Amino acid sequence: MPADIPPFPHGQDPDRTTPYQRPQPQPYPQQQPFGDGHTQQWPHPEELGPPTTPPGPPVAAKRGRGLIIALIAAVLVCVVGGGGVWAAGMLSGGGTQPHDVLPGNAIGYLRLDLDPAANQKVALFGIARKFSVTKDVFSGDDPRESLYKVLRETGGGLDEVDYAKDVEPWLGDRVGFAVLPQTSDDRSGDNVALAVQVKDEAAARAGLNKLGAGTKESGSGIAFRDGYAILARTQAEADQYAKAAPLSQNERFAGDTDALGEPGVLSFWADLGAIAKSTAQDGATAELVRNSRFTGALRFGDDYAELTGFVSGTGLKPTETDVEPVKLGELPATTAAAFGVSGLGDMVREQWAKLRTAAEETSEGRSLTESSEKYGIKLPDDLVTLLGKSATLAVDREGLSGDQPNAGVVLRTDPAKAREVLAKIESSAAEGGVAPELVKAEGDGKLVVATSQDYAKTLSTDGTLGDEEAFRLAVPGADNATFGLYADLDRFEEFYLGELQGEERANLQVLRAVGLSGRISGENAGFTLRVLFN
């Protein structure tokens, strides 16, 4: 596995002290320091199969599975329920996790933790108070009771269930959902197990039975392990999962989650190759993900929500040259929105045979090929020249509501050669009746195509967007990102607020900006997506 690996799963903003401190994982092979000062850790490259715990007998239990899914949905509601006591009092964040009790041969895993690290709970509570839709829900002292009320009012089948008697005495704060490999004679696609944290096993069994799980009528099973109730399709499966080597001992899972860092309120993991094999997928797609895993987490800061993750071990051929950062921070400080990608030119050159074959399978692709030959456009060389090292689209906040907003594309390439390619494209467009009025300007190693001469000149010189506080927070690790996106939502309010009034308008006005930063390096890719709040 290449040593040059993405930094972004940790989601740390180098220009800001984040509100949570991630636990330091144990030393791991191929640690790579990055520009923001972090050490990114990535999984072992060896082919490590999941533990060979055999799955239970494929007995159908539709009602039991329905109840399991309903329980998952119910617990998920807790993420937007609760109150001051929950947010400020339950601050441990430690203890047994669902992956410590679910079986280790899982090929997919989702975890919801209503008792994460203290800073995560406080941050989530603060953000929820910004929105009227969740503000009132955060008025009690028990998120689980809020959950019960919501489900009962929405027809959740809880009319005969008393929260104080049947739920509160046993329901804990964590839940985990595992997808397990299909057996040879079971292709129903729902071989799953659920782990629900409980405080009292006897009360939990009685409460779950009243909810319809673990009864003879449902056909589903319940077993207990280290403070969790494990729900499965049958009792035999539940008993088997409770004795199996846990997912936390799966080396691939452990390596990936260590690399992820702070797991936040919600985290997930998927062995994409094992999923493709279990679902009998084959062909190019299955080969592409044969050794791939996808890992991520939902986390909160005091003024943002963050989804961060990475894909490792893809079957994509690494580029032969190092990919330079996309440099969104060098756009003008007045930028309202931008999107940029590096390395497209190299990708087109190296993957041209596959791209051309795929294009020529469509009538549009064949027409494009014929048109390019007619106007002397040499493919892929001219396209590689045009895309260059990176391509960035930018929209300025000045003149945003006018008839012709300031917009442009910055191409980091050989300006003179790129102009020649654009001239060919413009000739083709003019003959087709499409002749947009675009102006060009050259900078140091870049060609700018924009809607106005002034904006083209502005884009041709380095700007200071990277110094803006909103950009720094929304696009962590921007200096090293090979792809990125930024949108100052406050600048676009007049377009999406419209005639909205009252709470709807107030809730949308809480949104401040959105940003995405990521890096593709070899067979690995990492990203962080953030939403900022006013």
C-alpha positions in Angstrom: 0.0 0.0 0.0 1.4 3.4 -0.9 2.9 5.4 1.9 1.3 8.6 0.6 -2.2 8.5 2.0 -5.1 10.9 2.6 -5.2 12.8 5.9 -8.9 13.7 5.9 -10.6 10.9 7.8 -9.4 12.6 11.0 -11.2 15.8 9.9 -8.8 18.1 11.8 -8.8 21.7 10.9 -5.1 22.8 11.0 -6.2 26.4 11.5 -8.5 25.8 14.4 -8.6 23.8 17.7 -11.3 21.3 17.2 -13.7 20.7 20.1 -12.9 17.1 20.5 -9.6 15.3 21.3 -9.3 12.0 19.5 -8.0 9.0 21.3 -4.5 8.1 20.1 -4.5 4.7 18.4 -1.8 2.1 18.9 1.2 2.4 16.5 0.2 1.1 13.1 2.2 0.4 9.9 2.8 3.1 7.3 2.0 6.2 9.4 2.2 9.2 7.2 2.6 12.7 8.5 0.7 15.3 6.5 0.6 19.0 6.0 -1.8 19.6 8.9 0.5 18.0 11.4 -1.5 14.8 11.8 -0.3 11.2 11.4 -2.8 9.3 9.3 -3.0 5.6 9.9 -4.1 3.1 7.4 -5.0 -0.6 7.5 -2.7 -3.5 6.9 -2.3 -4.3 3.2 -2.3 -8.1 3.8 -5.2 -10.1 2.6 -7.0 -10.8 5.9 -10.2 -12.7 5.7 -12.9 -12.2 8.3 -13.1 -14.7 11.2 -14.8 -17.9 10.1 -17.7 -18.0 12.5 -20.4 -19.9 10.6 -23.7 -18.2 10.1 -26.8 -19.6 11.7 -29.5 -21.6 9.9 -31.5 -19.6 7.3 -34.9 -19.6 8.9 -37.3 -16.9 7.7 -38.9 -14.7 10.4 -40.5 -11.8 8.6 -42.2 -10.4 11.6 -39.1 -10.7 13.8 -37.0 -8.9 11.1 -39.6 -6.2 10.9 -39.4 -5.6 14.6 -35.6 -5.5 14.4 -35.8 -2.8 11.7 -38.4 -0.9 13.7 -36.2 -1.0 16.8 -33.2 0.4 14.8 -35.3 3.2 13.5 -36.6 3.9 17.0 -33.2 4.1 18.5 -32.0 6.4 15.7 -34.6 8.9 16.6 -32.7 9.4 19.9 -30.0 11.2 18.0 -32.3 14.2 17.8 -34.0 13.7 21.2 -33.0 14.4 24.7 -32.2 17.3 26.9 -29.9 19.0 29.4 -29.4 16.2 31.7 -28.4 13.9 28.8 -26.1 16.5 27.2 -24.4 17.8 30.3 -24.6 14.9 32.8 -23.9 11.6 30.9 -20.3 12.4 29.8 -18.4 9.1 30.1 -18.2 8.0 26.4 -16.5 4.8 27.5 -17.5 1.2 28.1 -18.3 -1.8 25.8 -19.2 -0.9 22.2 -21.6 -2.9 19.9 -18.6 -4.2 17.9 -17.3 -5.8 21.1 -20.3 -8.2 21.1 -21.4 -8.5 17.4 -19.9 -11.4 15.4 -16.5 -10.9 13.8 -17.5 -12.2 10.3 -19.7 -9.2 9.8 -19.3 -7.6 6.3 -21.1 -4.4 7.2 -21.6 -2.5 10.5 -23.4 0.6 11.7 -23.1 2.0 15.2 -25.1 4.7 17.0 -23.8 6.0 20.3 -25.9 8.3 22.5 -23.2 8.3 25.1 -20.1 9.4 23.0 -17.2 11.5 24.2 -18.4 14.5 26.3 -17.5 17.2 23.8 -19.5 15.3 21.1 -22.7 15.4 23.2 -22.3 19.0 24.2 -21.7 20.0 20.6 -24.7 18.1 19.3 -26.9 19.6 22.0 -25.8 23.1 21.1 -26.4 22.6 17.4 -29.8 21.0 18.0 -30.8 24.1 20.0 -30.3 26.3 16.9 -33.2 24.6 15.0 -36.8 25.1 16.1 -37.6 21.6 14.8 -35.3 20.0 17.4 -35.2 22.8 20.0 -38.4 21.7 21.8 -37.4 18.1 21.7 -34.2 19.0 23.7 -36.3 20.0 26.7 -36.5 16.8 28.7 -34.0 14.8 30.6 -34.3 11.5 28.8 -33.8 11.2 25.0 -35.3 7.7 25.1 -38.6 9.0 26.4 -38.6 11.6 23.6 -38.1 8.7 21.3 -41.1 6.8 22.7 -43.4 9.8 22.4 -42.4 10.4 18.8 -42.9 6.8 17.8 -46.3 6.5 19.6 -47.6 9.7 18.0 -46.5 8.6 14.5 -48.2 5.2 14.8 -45.3 3.1 15.9 -47.5 0.4 17.4 -46.6 1.4 21.0 -50.1 2.0 22.3 -49.9 -0.9 24.7 -46.3 -0.2 25.7 -45.7 1.9 28.8 -42.4 3.7 28.6 -41.7 3.9 32.3 -42.6 0.3 32.9 -41.6 -1.5 29.7 -38.7 0.5 28.2 -36.9 2.9 30.6 -35.7 0.2 33.1 -33.6 -1.6 30.5 -32.8 0.5 27.4 -29.2 1.7 27.2 -27.5 4.3 25.0 -25.8 2.3 22.2 -27.0 0.2 19.3 -25.1 -1.6 16.6 -26.3 -3.2 13.4 -24.3 -5.9 11.6 -24.8 -7.3 8.1 -23.5 -10.9 7.9 -22.5 -13.1 4.9 -25.2 -15.0 3.2 -25.3 -18.7 3.5 -25.1 -21.0 0.5 -28.9 -21.6 0.5 -30.1 -18.2 1.7 -30.2 -15.3 -0.7 -32.9 -13.3 1.0 -30.5 -10.4 1.6 -31.4 -9.9 5.3 -28.9 -11.9 7.3 -28.5 -9.3 10.1 -27.9 -9.0 13.8 -28.7 -6.1 16.2 -27.0 -5.3 19.4 -28.9 -3.1 21.9 -27.2 -1.9 25.1 -29.3 -2.9 28.1 -29.2 -2.1 31.8 -31.2 -5.1 33.1 -31.3 -8.4 31.2 -34.5 -9.7 32.7 -36.3 -6.4 32.2 -34.9 -6.2 28.6 -36.2 -9.6 27.7 -39.6 -8.8 29.0 -39.7 -5.4 27.3 -38.4 -6.8 24.0 -41.0 -9.6 24.2 -43.7 -7.0 24.6 -42.4 -5.2 21.6 -42.7 -8.5 19.7 -39.1 -9.6 19.5 -37.8 -13.0 20.8 -41.2 -14.6 20.9 -42.3 -17.9 19.4 -44.8 -16.0 17.2 -42.0 -13.7 15.7 -39.5 -16.6 15.3 -36.7 -14.2 16.2 -34.2 -14.8 19.0 -32.5 -12.9 21.8 -29.2 -13.6 23.5 -27.2 -11.5 26.0 -23.5 -10.6 26.0 -21.5 -8.1 28.0 -24.4 -5.7 28.7 -26.1 -6.1 25.3 -29.1 -7.9 23.9 -28.3 -9.5 20.6 -31.3 -9.9 18.3 -31.2 -12.3 15.3 -33.6 -14.0 12.9 -33.7 -17.1 15.1 -32.8 -18.2 18.6 -30.1 -20.4 17.2 -28.4 -17.6 15.4 -28.7 -15.2 18.4 -27.0 -17.9 20.7 -24.3 -18.4 18.1 -23.5 -14.7 17.7 -23.3 -14.3 21.4 -20.4 -16.9 21.5 -18.6 -15.9 18.3 -15.3 -14.0 18.2 -16.4 -10.3 18.2 -16.0 -7.8 15.3 -13.5 -5.8 17.3 -11.0 -8.7 16.8 -11.4 -8.6 13.0 -8.0 -7.2 12.0 -9.4 -5.3 9.0 -12.1 -3.7 11.0 -9.8 -2.9 13.9 -7.2 -1.3 11.6 -9.8 0.8 9.7 -11.5 2.1 12.8 -8.2 2.9 14.4 -7.3 5.0 11.3 -10.7 6.7 11.5 -9.9 8.2 15.0 -12.8 9.7 16.9 -15.9 7.6 16.1 -18.3 10.4 17.0 -22.0 9.8 17.4 -22.5 7.6 14.4 -19.9 5.4 12.6 -20.0 2.8 9.9 -17.8 0.2 8.2 -18.2 -2.0 5.2 -16.0 -4.7 3.6 -17.0 -3.9 0.0 -15.2 -7.0 -1.4 -16.9 -9.3 1.0 -20.3 -7.7 0.3 -19.8 -8.2 -3.5 -18.8 -11.9 -2.9 -21.8 -12.5 -0.5 -24.3 -11.1 -3.0 -22.8 -13.1 -5.9 -21.6 -10.0 -7.7 -18.9 -10.5 -10.4 -17.3 -8.7 -13.3 -15.3 -5.5 -13.4 -17.1 -3.8 -10.4 -16.5 -6.8 -8.1 -12.8 -6.9 -9.1 -12.5 -3.2 -8.5 -13.6 -3.5 -4.8 -12.2 -7.0 -4.1 -9.9 -5.6 -1.3 -11.8 -2.4 -0.5 -13.3 -1.2 2.7 -15.3 1.9 3.4 -15.1 3.5 6.9 -16.7 6.7 8.2 -18.1 8.7 11.1 -20.5 11.5 11.9 -19.1 14.0 14.3 -20.0 17.4 15.7 -18.1 20.6 16.6 -19.5 23.6 18.4 -20.6 25.1 15.1 -20.5 22.4 12.5 -21.4 18.8 11.6 -18.9 16.6 9.9 -19.0 13.4 7.9 -15.6 12.0 7.5 -14.4 8.7 6.0 -12.1 6.9 3.7 -12.0 4.1 1.1 -8.9 1.9 1.2 -7.6 -0.8 -1.2 -9.5 0.1 -4.3 -8.6 -1.6 -7.6 -8.0 1.7 -9.4 -4.6 2.0 -11.0 -2.5 4.6 -9.2 -1.4 7.6 -11.3 2.2 7.5 -12.4 2.8 11.0 -11.2 2.2 12.8 -7.9 -1.1 14.8 -7.9 -0.7 18.4 -6.8 -3.2 20.0 -4.4 -6.2 21.7 -6.1 -5.4 25.0 -4.2 -8.9 26.4 -3.6 -7.5 28.7 -1.0 -5.8 30.7 -3.7 -9.1 31.8 -5.2 -10.3 35.4 -4.5 -11.6 36.2 -1.0 -14.9 37.2 -2.5 -15.6 33.6 -3.8 -19.1 32.5 -3.0 -18.8 28.9 -4.3 -16.0 26.8 -5.9 -15.3 23.2 -6.9 -11.9 21.9 -8.0 -10.2 18.6 -8.9 -6.5 17.8 -9.5 -5.0 15.1 -11.6 -7.8 14.9 -14.3 -5.3 15.3 -17.1 -3.2 12.4 -15.8 -6.2 10.3 -15.3 -7.5 10.9 -18.9 -4.1 10.0 -20.3 -3.7 6.8 -18.3 -7.3 5.6 -18.6 -8.0 6.8 -22.1 -8.4 3.4 -23.7 -11.2 2.5 -21.2 -12.8 5.9 -21.5 -12.9 5.8 -25.3 -14.3 2.3 -25.3 -17.1 3.4 -22.9 -17.8 6.6 -24.9 -18.1 4.8 -28.2 -20.7 2.5 -26.9 -23.1 5.5 -26.9 -24.3 7.6 -29.9 -23.3 10.8 -28.1 -19.8 9.4 -27.6 -19.4 8.5 -31.3 -20.7 11.9 -32.3 -18.2 13.6 -30.0 -15.3 11.5 -31.5 -16.4 12.4 -35.1 -16.7 16.1 -34.2 -13.3 16.2 -32.6 -11.7 14.7 -35.7 -13.5 17.2 -37.9 -12.1 20.2 -36.1 -8.6 18.8 -35.6 -9.0 18.1 -31.9 -6.5 15.4 -31.0 -7.7 13.0 -28.3 -6.6 12.4 -25.7 -3.7 14.8 -26.0 -5.7 18.0 -26.4 -8.0 17.0 -23.5 -5.0 16.2 -21.3 -3.6 19.7 -22.2 -6.8 21.4 -21.4 -7.4 19.7 -18.0 -3.7 20.0 -17.0 -2.8 19.7 -13.4 -6.1 20.9 -12.0 -9.4 22.5 -13.0 -11.4 24.8 -10.7 -14.8 26.4 -11.2 -15.5 29.5 -9.2 -18.4 31.9 -8.7 -17.9 35.3 -7.1 -20.3 36.9 -4.6 -20.0 40.2 -6.3 -22.7 40.5 -9.0 -24.2 37.2 -7.9 -27.8 38.4 -8.4 -27.1 40.3 -11.6 -27.9 39.2 -15.2 -24.4 37.8 -15.7 -22.7 36.6 -12.5 -19.0 36.6 -12.3 -18.0 32.9 -13.0 -14.9 31.3 -14.4 -12.7 28.2 -14.7 -9.1 28.2 -13.7 -7.0 25.6 -15.6 -3.5 25.0 -14.2 -1.8 24.0 -17.4 0.3 25.4 -20.3 -1.6 28.6 -21.1 -0.5 28.8 -24.8 -1.3 25.2 -25.6 -4.6 25.4 -23.8 -5.6 28.5 -25.8 -5.0 26.5 -29.0 -7.3 23.7 -27.8 -10.0 26.2 -26.8 -9.9 27.8 -30.2 -10.7 24.4 -31.8 -13.5 23.9 -29.3 -14.9 27.4 -29.9 -14.9 26.7 -33.7 -16.9 23.6 -33.2 -19.4 25.3 -30.9 -19.9 28.3 -33.3 -20.8 26.0 -36.1 -23.2 24.2 -33.9 -24.9 27.5 -33.1 -23.5 27.7 -29.5 -21.1 30.5 -29.2 -20.8 31.7 -25.5 -19.0 35.0 -25.0 -16.1 34.0 -22.8 -12.9 36.0 -22.1 -9.5 34.6 -21.3 -6.6 35.7 -19.1 -3.3 34.1 -18.4 -1.5 33.8 -15.0 1.5 32.0 -13.7 1.1 28.5 -15.2 -2.7 28.8 -15.6 -5.3 29.9 -18.1 -8.6 31.5 -17.0 -11.8 31.4 -18.9 -14.5 33.7 -17.4 -17.7 35.6 -18.0 -16.0 39.1 -17.8 -12.6 40.5 -18.4 -12.3 41.9 -14.8 -13.2 38.6 -13.2 -10.8 36.7 -15.5 -8.0 39.1 -14.5 -8.9 38.6 -10.8 -8.8 34.8 -11.1 -5.5 34.9 -12.9 -3.7 36.1 -9.8 -3.5 34.4 -6.4 -6.2 35.3 -4.0 -6.7 34.9 -0.2 -9.8 32.8 0.2 -7.7 30.5 2.4 -7.5 33.3 5.0 -11.3 33.5 5.4 -12.5 32.0 8.6 -15.5 30.3 7.1 -13.4 28.7 4.4 -10.8 27.4 6.8 -13.4 25.8 9.0 -15.5 24.4 6.2 -12.6 23.0 4.1 -10.2 21.3 6.6 -6.8 20.4 5.1 -7.5 22.5 2.0 -3.7 23.0 1.4 -3.3 19.3 0.6 -6.7 18.4 -0.9 -6.7 17.0 -4.4 -10.5 17.7 -4.6 -12.6 20.2 -2.8 -15.8 22.1 -2.7 -16.9 25.3 -0.9 -20.2 27.2 -0.8 -20.9 30.3 1.3 -24.6 29.6 1.9 -25.3 33.0 3.4 -24.5 34.5 -0.1 -27.2 32.3 -1.7 -30.0 32.8 0.8 -31.9 35.1 -1.6 -32.2 32.2 -4.1 -33.3 29.4 -1.8 -35.2 31.2 1.0 -37.7 32.7 -1.5 -41.0 33.5 0.2 -40.4 31.2 3.2 -41.6 32.6 6.5 -41.5 31.7 10.2 -39.8 28.6 11.4 -39.0 27.3 7.9 -37.1 30.4 7.1 -35.4 30.6 10.5 -34.2 27.0 10.3 -32.6 27.5 6.9 -30.9 30.7 8.0 -29.0 28.7 10.5 -27.0 27.2 7.7 -23.8 29.1 7.1 -21.6 27.2 4.6 -20.7 23.7 3.3 -17.3 22.4 2.4 -15.7 19.2 1.2 -12.0 18.3 1.1 -10.3 15.1 0.2 -7.3 13.4 -1.2 -6.9 10.5 -3.6 -3.5 8.9 -3.3 -2.8 5.6 -5.0 -5.5 3.1 -4.2 -6.8 5.1 -1.2 -9.1 8.1 -0.9 -10.1 10.1 2.2 -12.7 12.9 2.6 -14.3 15.3 5.1 -17.7 16.9 4.4 -18.7 19.7 6.8 -21.8 21.8 7.2 -21.3 25.1 9.2 -24.0 26.7 11.3 -24.5 30.4 12.2 
